[in-house]
Amino acid sequence: MERKEFLKKSLLGAAATSLGAVIINELKANPLSAEQVGFNHIPHPKNIVMTNTIIHKAATRGHANHGWLDSHHTFSFAAYYNPERMHFGVLRVLNDDIVQGGMGFGTHPHDNMEIISIPLSGDLEHKDSMGNTAVIKQGDIQIMSAGTGIQHSEYNRNKASEVNFLQIWVFPKQRNIQPRYDQKTFATDDRMNKWQQIVSPEGSAEGIDINQDAWFNMTRLSKGKTLEYTIQKKGNGVYAFILSGDITINGQALNKRDGMGIQDTDKITLTADSDAEVLLMDVPMTVS
């Protein structure tokens, strides 16, 4: 994607999310300027690239700390721009957000994007223009198919504690669909030393429906356990994000919040070097 196109679609399109994301009760009265919420840039370190693999170490992610929001970006997002880290196939955004008590993202728009929220701790409250009001917490998965357009807000329901969640954007398979919202609670014990499918293409038996040929799985592995994963669709790649612990994937050692993308393969093998938790995203490598 050219930088001009990226800035138009991602920087300006995400402005309400990143630059207009303020305390909900103060959004209209005290909007923040770009200067007030200026991002902390990091250098553009060389990614670890092998024949069919790329590794993004946790410390090389983009970082923005606004006090109320501490966010790490695996891929270019808003004012963090790295031409070598635009996306992995249709996986466009992987943000690791910590929101302080009582704070949140004011109402902002999205369109033609699949938006997945995965709470890791705390309670995140959601409201949208379709009339949905919901609270998601650890074990819950939320998907918005933004389609022709949707507005929503998110904030930390608790004033005394942080909320940590992953915000993931995936380019859709079909554009301009009718917007839709769904969420589901998964028993976290059911992912112990095995894969638990949390997201899958529309019409599949498992996971929440996504408007894309994509499958998300999570696992909790005990130290010493080995688990294989078979790619679901020919031409897809898989991106592993280490939520906690230490993992070796196809011989490469990874640690907490590291990411690893692999393509042109049929399966991968994970071995837990400590108790660990992993999110695996099986996605098309071609953006339509």
PyMOL commands that set and color helices and strands:
alter all, ss='L'
color gray80, all
select helices_A, chain A and resi 3-12+15-18+24-26+58-60+188-191
alter helices_A, ss='H'
color red, helices_A
select strands_A, chain A and resi 48-49+53-56+62-65+69-73+91-99+104-110+114-121+123-128+133-137+140-145+150-156+163-170+180-185+196-201+208-210+215-221+226-230+236-244+247-249+252-254+259-262+267-272+276-284
alter strands_A, ss='S'
color yellow, strands_A
deselect
rebuild
show_as cartoon
